Amino acid sequence: MYNTPPVGGVGAGFGGAAITAPWLGVQAIWLGLALFTLLSTALAVKRILPTRKRIEPLSAAPVSEG
């Protein structure tokens, strides 16, 4: 209507981004810690659980001649 650029709106947008940037950075750190925890837990559980032994079918078992 008044043929003026929305300088105030753009400035407010950049100001809001500057305010939320540290918050988003902290959230990224927490997300990284959560993913690291889940990955570490999964690897620890995998190490603790006994490995599965492959069960051979009876037809593949060696037959003793004797």
C-alpha positions in Angstrom: 0.0 0.0 0.0 2.8 2.5 0.9 5.5 1.2 -1.5 8.1 0.8 1.3 10.1 -2.3 1.8 9.2 -4.3 5.0 12.5 -3.5 6.7 11.1 -3.9 10.2 9.7 -7.4 9.3 13.0 -8.5 7.8 14.9 -7.1 10.8 12.6 -8.9 13.2 13.1 -12.1 11.2 16.9 -11.9 11.5 16.6 -10.9 15.1 14.5 -14.0 15.8 17.0 -16.2 14.0 19.8 -14.7 16.1 17.9 -15.3 19.3 17.0 -18.9 18.5 20.4 -19.9 17.0 22.0 -20.7 20.4 18.9 -22.6 21.5 19.1 -24.7 18.3 22.8 -25.3 18.9 22.1 -26.6 22.4 19.3 -28.8 21.0 21.8 -30.2 18.4 24.2 -31.1 21.3 21.5 -32.9 23.2 20.4 -34.8 20.1 24.0 -35.8 19.5 24.4 -37.0 23.1 21.1 -39.0 22.8 22.2 -40.7 19.6 25.6 -41.5 21.1 23.9 -43.0 24.1 21.6 -45.2 22.0 24.4 -46.4 19.8 26.7 -47.1 22.8 23.9 -49.0 24.5 23.1 -51.1 21.4 26.8 -52.0 20.9 27.2 -52.9 24.6 24.1 -55.1 24.5 25.4 -56.8 21.3 28.7 -57.5 23.1 27.1 -58.8 26.2 24.6 -61.2 24.6 26.0 -64.5 23.7 26.5 -65.1 20.0 24.1 -67.4 18.2 25.6 -70.7 17.1 24.6 -71.8 13.6 22.7 -75.1 13.9 23.6 -77.4 11.1 20.9 -79.7 9.7 21.2 -83.4 10.5 21.8 -84.2 6.8 25.0 -82.1 6.9 26.4 -83.8 9.9 29.4 -86.1 9.3 28.6 -89.8 9.3 31.1 -92.0 11.1 32.0 -95.2 9.2 32.7 -97.7 11.8 
